[in-house]
Amino acid sequence: MSQENCIGGHALTTALQDLMVRWRRMKGHPTLYLPGTDHAGIATQVVVERMLSKKNISRHTLGREAFVDEIWKWVRQYGDRIYNQLES
């Protein structure tokens, strides 16, 4: 994910989640905030499917195991960028 793909919505979502957790903590509630990068992996799956479709490959013809391997390759290549953008 390039910097231009990190839109205001990403920052707003993270900021709102952080705000709500801090508010509850200030009110004395026990809190744990474990921010993630992708709920259920759906966005990652879509990105990898688009990447494969440019090579005329579908996840169905690739098969589950090979498709999961492609997803992990993508995560290894771009995962650090996503975390760095969240830290910014």
N, C-alpha and C positions, 0 to 999 in steps of 0.2 A: 504494500500500500504506500503510495507516494504521499508526500506532504500535501499536495493539492487535493488528495482524496480524503484528507482528514478535515471534514467540514465542521461548521459551528455546531451542528447537531450532536456530533460526537462529544465535543467539549461540554456542551450544555447538559447532556445526559449524565456524564461523569460528575460534573459540578453539582447537579441537583441531587444525585445519590449521596455524594459526600456531605452536602448540606443537611439532608434529612438525618443521616447517621449522627452527625455532630450535634444536631438539635436534640435528638433522643438521648445522646450521651450527656449533654448539658442538663437535661431534665432528670438525670439519675438512672436511666434505664440501662441495663447491660447491653452492650452493642458489639457486633463484630461486622466489619465491612471488608469483604473480600472481593474487590473489583475483578471482573473478568474482561475478556476481550470479545467474546462471541457466544451468545446464548444458543446452545444446542448445535453450534457449528454450521448453521444454515447459511450464513453469509459467506463463510469460507468455502462451503460446498459449491455455492453459486459461482464464486470467483474461479475455482478450479475447473468447474464444468465449462465455463466460458473459455478458459485457457485451452482446454482440451478440444473444444468445438472448433477453434481456429486451426487445429490440426486434423479436423474431420474425425474426431474420436469422441464417442459418447461414453458415459459412465457405465451404461448397460453393456456395450460391446467390450469394454475394458474388463468388466467383472469387479466384484466387490473388493477383493483383496488388493488387486492392482490399483483400483481407484483410491482406496484408503492410503496406499503407499504414495500415490500422487499428492494427496492432501498433506501427508506428513512432510513430503519434500517441500511443498509450498510453505508450510508453517516454519520449517527450518530456515528457509530463505527469507521470509518476510516477517516472522513473528517478532524479532527484536525491534524492527521499525515500529510496529504497532505499540509495543510497550514504551518505547522512547517517546512516541507522540503523546501517550497518556501522561508520561512524567513531565512533559513540557508545560 
